Amino acid sequence: MHSWAKRAAGYFTASEGNPWLILLAGLASIVFVWAHVYQILTFFWPSGLFKIVHVGGTVMVLMLVAAAMARRLPSRVVHLVLALIAAAVIGYVFAEYRALTRQRSFLPNDTDMVVALVFLGLALYASMREWGWVVSAIAVVGLLYGYFGPSMPEGLLYHGGLNLKRLIGYTSIPYFHGLLGGLSELSAGTIFPFMLFAAALQATGCVAFIMQLAYRIGGRTRAGPAQIAIISSGFMGMVSGSSVANVASTGALTIPLMKKVGFKPEFAGAVESVASTGGQITPPVMGLAAFLIVGMTGIPYGEIVLAAVFPALIFYGYLMFAVHLRAVRFNLDASAQVELTREFESPEPVWLACLKHLHFFIATGYLVTVLIVVNMPGRAALQAAAILIGLYVLREVALSWRGIAAIASNTLRLLCTIAYDGALRGAQVAVVVAVIGVLVDILAVTGFSQKLSFFMLELAGGNLALLLVVAAFACLAFGLGLPTSAAYILVALLGAPALVQLGVPLIAAHMFVFFFANISAITPPVAICCLVAAKIAQASFFRTSFIAVRLGLPGFILPFMFVIHPEILGVDAGLAATAFAALLALIGVITLNVIMEGYLLRPLSIAERVLLLPAAFGLLYPSLWASLFGIGLLTLVTARQWHHYRAVG
């Protein structure tokens, strides 16, 4: 291969693979990214064409990357052919778009059906490659349910059935549902730009800066690397859109460090899993699910972000306390560990490090402001990425001038890296959202979603408490093994309507199912985040999962409080009332952790554990007298612990 081609391929990836195909995948990524940027800024194409560019381009990019990284020639050829077929599907829809939307919208011809089937097969395969078989299998089950509805037993599962042409039409063309439905439109116009922004953060050194900042904040505490994992994974999980990807990236660094300072492998894996999972509920981006909630409910983005502030603080406040308590109990002290200092210590002062990364603060500040004020997330993310890249280039020019040629070359490398990484990140999320869109539209057109809500209401007998338990188990079951975005879409469709019908505020109902969909990533028996973390930690998967459930306890308790204690979300409550309710909830869940850890200032006696249990429930129960009772019991136990601690010390 020519030297210029090798250098060009190096702009896109440093991974091993075929240089020519890497170059081709990189060029396709640039075109893919340019198409999204141009459309979001100009609205050049009609919605249907933009969606086929997004989903079809997603499949094409993923297949090209698979071909480039394939080690064997047959696999390389197969994936190249699949990429060409995906391009042909895009070309067909562009060529036939007018006829599809005006002449054959209800009477598709045989060619339309063949193209739709091929497109469905490509998307299912791409989703299976990136996320495993679960999402694709669920979509196939949904299609089988749509066709065999008349054969189902009377009741919840029965429906009139969809004939083959109509069923295939609902997967993509000519109805522009399923793979080309509303979820893909949301993915194309909102989620994809944030994937570009996340890629820009990585390429401009902001992720490394966040890790260093996390070390400065929590690295010198007793639980050092665990606190670093919580802070850095929380932030990166917020913008990455994938808790699993976050575990795989930041966990590769933080989990070994936690093990080195004395944390057991299972505990280290659980900390990383929970921290990465919590990033999906953290404002202002909330792992991109905030925009899905906007799309599903119509609630303004600003209200959703504000509602999530205190729950996120409770979640991370509890987790940081839990790892600190574990370090104290086992007499671990990471504050003087040489490994941490060598990995993260920087000789420059904090203010200088922040000044050097001013592009990060300006870009994220702009993004948050525009999101809340203007509520145009896709365009805001692109603008923030442009600001980030522009300021970073200016910084490099000012600090390390090496001539115009070097600056131009480095800028080109930076842009190509962002395009490749952003396109790949966006494609990985887009394909699973598109495939789950097939299931969502089939369940909607067959009436299953509405019938399930009635079934859950009937099962609960109008009892809200019982309905919450039923809905919680349903959300956990539907969310197992699914990426966060897909899990929320599914559980929002199937679980939220029943809660709303029983009088739960819309935002509380959707935050309820959203939290359970998110926390399913650490819930056994699937616990996909824990699976990845356990592999990195070389730990027992099930022990890691059960520890993660304990460390993620607020994720299981807070959803119920959203319904019975809605002021935590700011529903019909001022800032003071919301903060007070959140403080009581935080103390309540921390008390539960103290009981499970068996340690406060010293090991707890059986009597102290017994007293702390009603204290915790009193703090969590929405009653002033119950809260005062809980505070009294907690104060009594703490005073007793302090007395014995001082006596021994």
N, C-alpha and C positions, 0 to 999 in steps of 0.2 A: 504493500500500500504506500502511496506517495506520502511524503512527510507532511505536506499541507493538510491532507485528509486526516492524518493522525492527530495533528494539532487541533483541527476543527472538531474531531470526535472528542477530544479532551475537554472542549468547552462544555460538553453536555454531561459527561459522567466520568468518574474515575474507576467505575466497576469494570471487572473483566467481561469481555464479550467481543463479538465481531465488530471491528472498528467501522466498517462500511455501514452495517446495519444500525450501529449506535448513532452514526452520523445521520442516517435516514430518519431514525426515531426522533433525533434532536430537531431536525428540520421540520418534521411533521408536528412536533410540539410547539415550535415557534408559530407555525401557521394556525394551529389549534388555539393557542393563546391569543394571537392577533385577532382571530375571528370573534372571540368572546369580548375582547377589549373594544373592538370596533362596534359590535352590536350594542353593548351596554352603553356606550357613549353616544351612538347615533340612532339606534333602533332601526337599522337599515332593513333587516329582514322581517317578514311576518313571523308570528310566534311559532307556527308549525315548522318553518324552515330552520329557525334558530334551534329548536329542540332536536331536530334530526342531525344538525351539525354537532350539537352538544353530545348526544348519546351515541350517534354513529361515529363521531370523532373520538369519543371515549374508547369505544371498542377498538378502533383502528390504532390508536396510540398504544393501548395495552397489548395488542397483538404484535405490534412492531417491537415493543420493548421485550416481549417474550421471545420473539425471533432473535433479537440481538443477543439475549442472554442465554439462548439455548446452546447446549454443548454438542448436541448431535445434529447432523445435517437433516435427517427426516423431520425432526421437531422444528428446525429452523424454517424449512420449506413450508410445512403445514401452517405455521403461524403467519408466515408471509402471505400465503394464499388467503387466510382468514382476514388479514388486514386489507387485502385487495377487495375481497367480497364486501367488507364493511364500507369501503370507499364507493363501491358500486351501488350499494343500498342508498347512500347519501345522494349519489348522482341520479338514481331513479326517482327519488322523492322530489328532488329539485326539478327534474324534467317533467314530472307528472303532477306537480303540486296544484296547478290550476284545475286540472281535471279531477284530481282526488277530492278537492274541497268544494267543487261546484257541480260536477257531473256524477261522480261515483262515490259521493260521501255515504250513501246508504246502499249502493249496488256495486260493490267491488268486483272487479274481474278476476280471472284465475291468476294472472300475473301479480296482481296486488296481493293475493293470498300467499303465493309462493314467496314473494319478497318479505311479507310480514313474518312468515314462518322462519325464513332464513335469519332475519333480523332478531327474532326472539331467541333462536338457537345460539346465535353469536353472543347475545347479551347474557344468557344463562351460563354459557361456558366462561365468559370473561368474569362474571361474578363468582363462579365456582373457583376459578384460578386465584382470584384476589382474596376471597373471604371464606373459602371452604364451601362445602356442599349445602349447608343449612338454608341459606337464603334462596338459592335456586330451587331446592327441593320444596320449600314452602310455596314458592310461586307456581311450581308444577302442580302441587296439590290443589292450589286455588283454581287453576285451569281445569283440572279433573272435576273438581266440585262444580264449577260452572257448567260443564257438559253433562254430568251425571246427576244433576239436581233432581230430576223426576224419579230417579231410582232410590233416592234417600228416604229414610223413614219419615212419616208425618211428624211435624213439629218444627224444632229449631232448624234442622238441616235441610228440610224440603224446600224446593222452589221449582218453578216451571221449566227451567233448563234453557240453555243457549245453544242454538244450532251451531254447527262447525264454522260457517262463514262469519256469523256474528261474533262468536268467541274469538276467532283469530283476529277479526277486525278490531276488537277491544284491546288487543295486545299492543297495537301501534297504528298502522294505517288500515283503512282510510278514516277511522274515527278520531285519530290523534288522542287516544287514551293510553293507559298502560305505560309502556316504555316512553311514550311521547305525551304523557299527561301533565297535570298541574305540578306534580312533584318534580318532574324533570325540568319544568320551567323555573321552579324555585331553585333547583340545583344549578341550572345554567346561569341565572341572573344574579344569584346571591351567594350560594355556597362556593362556587368556583372562584370568584374574585377573592374570597377569603383564603382559599388555598394558595393563590398567588401571593397574597400578603404574608402568609406563613412561610412560604418559600423565600420571600425577600428578607424576612427576619433571620432566617437561617443563613442566607448567603452574605448578609451584611454584618455578620458577627454578633447579632443581638442575642442569639440563643446562648452563646458562650458568655456574654456579658450578664445575662440573667442568672446563669449558674454561678458566676463569680459574686453577683449581688446577693444571691441566696446564701452563699457561704459567709459573706460579711454580716448578713442578718442573723442566720441561725447556725453557721458552721462552728462557732466557738462555744456553743452550748454543750451540755452533757450528751445530748442525743445527736450532735453534729450532723453527720451525713443523712440521718433520717429527716431532720428539719430541712436540710438542703433539698432532699427529694420532695418533700411536701411543698415547699415554696416554688421550686423550679417546675415540677410536674404540674402543679396547680395552674401556673401561668401558661405553660405550653399546652396543657390539655384544653385550656379555654379557647385557644385559637386553632388547634390542630384538627378538631372535628372527629378525632378517633382516639379513644382512651387506649386501645390496644397498641396503636402505632406509638403513642407516647410512652407506654411501658417499655416497648422494644428499644426506643431511642434513649431516653434519659435513664431508664432502668439499667441499661448496659453499663452505665457509669456509677449510679448511686447504689445499686444493690451490692456489688462487690465491696464498696467502701463501708456500707453498713455492716457487712459480715466481718470486715477487718477490725472494726472497733468493738466487736463482741456481740452484736445482735445475731440471733439465730437465723439461719437461712430462711425458714418459713416466715418469721416475723419481718425480715427485710423485704421479701417478695410481697408480703401483704401490704406493707407501708406504701411501696411503689404503686401497687395495684389500686389502692384506695385513693391515693393522692392524684393519680392520673384520671381516675373515674370522676373524682370531685371537680376536676377542671371543666367537665361538661355542664356543671350547674353553676359555674362562676361567671358573674357579669364582668364586662358588658357583652361579651360575645357568646358565652355559654356553649362552647363547642359547636356553634352554628345552629343549635337546636332552637335558640330564641327566634330565629327567622322562620323556622318550621311552625312554631307556636303561633306566630303572627299570621302565617298562611292558613293555619287550621282554624283559628278563632276570630281573626280580625281585630284582636286587642292591639292597641298601639305598642310599638317596640319599647318605648320609654317606660310604660307601665310594667311590662314583663321584666325588664332589667331591674327596676326599683323593687319589684316584688321578690326578686331572687337575692338581693343584697344580704339581708340578715340570715336567711337559710344557709347561704354560702359561708358566711362568717361563723355560724354555729358549727357547720361541718368541719371547717379547717381549724377552728379553735379547739374543738374536741380532739381532732387528730393530733395536733401539736402537743396538747396536754397528755394524750395517751402515750406518745412515744417518749416524752420527757419522764413520765411516771415509770415507764418500763426501764429507762436508763437508771433512774434513781433506785428502783427496787433491786436491780441486779448489779448496782454499783459500777455502772459503765460511765466512763468520762472520755468523750471524744475531743475535748477542747484542746488537748495538747498533742493530738495525733500528727505525726510527721507526714503520713500519707495525704491527709487533708490539706495540710499547708503546702505540700509540694504540688498538689493537683490544682488548687484554687487560689492560693495566696498570690497577691500582686503587690509589688513594691509601691505602686502609685497610690495616693490617697483616694478616698471615695469620690470626692468632689471632682477630681481630675478624670477618673474613670467615667463618671456620669457626663462630664463635659465632652469627652471623646465620643460618647454614644448619645450625644444630643439628638441625633437623627431619630433614634428610637423613641425618645420622649415626645418630640414634636409630632412624629407620624402617628403614634398611638393616641396622643392627646387630640389631634385633629380627628382621627377616626371616631373616638368616643363622642366628641362634641357633635359631629355631623350625624352620627347614628341617633343620638337622642333628640337633636333639634330638628333635623330635616327628614330623618327616617328613610334614607335612600341607601340601603346597605351595600348593594353591589357597586354602585358608582363611588361611594365613600371608600370602600376597600381598595379599589383601583387607584383612587387619588392618594390614599395614604401610602400605598406601595410606591407610587411615583415619587412622592415626597421623600420617603425613606431612601430610595435608590439615589435620587438627585442629591440629597444632603450627604449621603455616604460618599458619592463620587467627589463632591466638593471637598469633603474632609480629606480624602486620599490625595487630591491635588494639592491641598494646603500643607499636609504633613509629610508627604513623600513624593515630591515632584521628580519624575524621571523622564520627562519629555513627553511631547504630544503623542508620539507613537505608542509609548508604553501605557499611557493613560487610556488611549483609545482601545488598545488591545485588552487591557484589564477590564474596561467597561463592557466591551463586547463579551468577554468571558463571563462577567457577572450576569449580564442580561440573558445569555444563553443558559447559564446554570439555573437561574430563576425560572426561565421558560420551561426547561426540561423538568425540574423538580416540581414546579407548580402544576404543570400539565399532568404529571404522573399522580401527584396527590389528589388533584381535582378529579381525574379519571377514576381513581380507586373509590372515591366517595360517590361519584356520579353513577357508576354502574350499579352499585347496590341500591341506591335510591330509585333508579329507573326500574330495576327488577321488582323491588317491593311495591312500586307503583302498579305493576300488573296485578298483584294480589289485591291491593286496595281497591282498584276499580272493579275487579270481579266481585269482591265482597259487597261493594256498594250497589252494583247493578242487579245482583241476585237478591238484595234485601237482607243479607245475613247480618250486617252490622246493626241495623235497626232491630231485628229480631233478637239478637244477642242482648241488647240493652233491655228489652222487655223481659227476656229470660232471667237476667241478673236481678232485675227488680222483683220479679215473681219469686225467685229463689230466696231473696232477702226478706220477702213479705212486707216491704215498706219500711223495714228497720234499717236506719242509716248505718249503725255500727256494724251490723252483719254485712251490709252491702259493701262497706269499706274493706272488710276482710276478704270478701269474695273478689272484689275488684283488685285488691293488692296481689292475691295469689294469681289471678288471671294475668295481670300485667307482668309479674315475674315470669310466668310460664311463657307468655307470648314473646317476651324480650330475651329469653335465654339464647345465647349464641349469636345474637344479631348485633351489628354495629349500632351505635347510639342513635343515629338519625333514623335508621330503619326501625329500630325498636320503638322509638317514640311515635313514629307515624302509625305503626300497627296498634299499639296500645291506646293511643288517642282515638283511633277509629273505633276500637272495640270496647274500651272501658269508660271513657269520659262521658259519653251521652247518658249512660245510666245514672251517673252521679249528678249530672245537671238536672235530669228529670226529677230527682228527689230533692231538689232545692239547693244543691251546692253551687256557690258562685262559679261562674265559668272559669275564671283564672285559677281558682283553688282546685277545681276538678282537673284542669290540664296540668297544673304543677304537681298534683297528686300522681297522675299516671306518668308524667315525665320523670319524676324522681325514681319511681319504681322501675321504669324502663331503663334508666341509667344504671341503677344499682344492681340490675340483673347481671351486669358484666362481672360482678364479684360474688354472685350467688351460686352455690353448688346446686346441681351437679355439673353444670357447664362451666360457669365462672371463667369466661374466655380471657379476661385480663390476668387472672391468677395463673392460668395455664402458661401464659407467656412468661410471667414473672417467676414462676416456679422453675421453669427451664433455665432461666438466667441464673437463679440462685442455687440451682442443683438441689432443690428441696422437694418435699412431699407435696403433691398438688392439693390433696384434700386438706391437709393440715394448713397449708397456705390459705386455702379458700375459707376455712372456718375462722382463722385469725382475721382475715380480711372482713368477714361479716361483722366481727366484734369491733374492729377499728372503723368500719363504715356504719356503725350503729345509727347515727343521726339520719342516714339516708333511708332507714327503715321506719324511724319514728316520726320524723318531720312531716311526711305526707299526711299522716293522720292528724297532726296538729294543724295543718293547713285548713282542714275541714272543721275541726272542733275549736280551733284557736286561730281564726283567719287573720287576726290583726298582725301576726308574724309576717304576713304578706303585704301588710299595709291596707287591707280591706277594711274600709269604714273606720280607720284609726289614724291618728296623727303620728308624727315621728317619735314623740316621747313614748306613747303607748306601745308602738311597734318595737322600739328599742328595749323597753322594759320587759315585754313578753319574750323577746329574743334572749335577753339576759337570763331570765328564769329558765328558759328552755336549755340554754347552754349549761347552766349550773346543774340542771336536772340530768342531762345526758352524761356530763362529767362525773356526777355522782354514781351513775350506773357503771361507768368505766372503773371507778374506784372499787366498787363492789366486785366486779369481775376480776380485777387485778389483785384484789385482796391486800391492798397497800394504800396508805395515804401519807402520813409522816413516818409510819412504822407499820408492820404487818397488822391487819385488822383481826380482831377477835370475832368469834361467831356472833356474839351479842351486838357488836358494832355493825356487822353486815346486816343483821336483822333490822336494826334501827335505820340504816341508810336506805333500805328498800322502800319503805313508805315515804321517806324524805324525797327520794327521786320522783316517785309518782305524784307526790304532792306538788312538787315544782313543775311537773309537766301538765298537771290537770288545770283546766281553765277556770280557776276559782281563787279569789284573793285569800280566803281562809285556808284553803288547801296549800297555797304557796307559802303562807306564813307558817303553817304547821311544818312543811318540808324544810324551810329555812331554819326553824327552831331545832329540829332533829339533827340537821347537818351541822349546825353550830355546836350542839352538845357533843357530837362525836368528834368534831375537829378539836374542840377544847380538851377533851379527854386524851386524844392522840398527842396534842401539844404538851400536855402535862407529863405524859409518860416519856415523850421524846426529850424534854428538858431534864427529866429526872435521870434518864440513862446517859444523856450527853453531858 
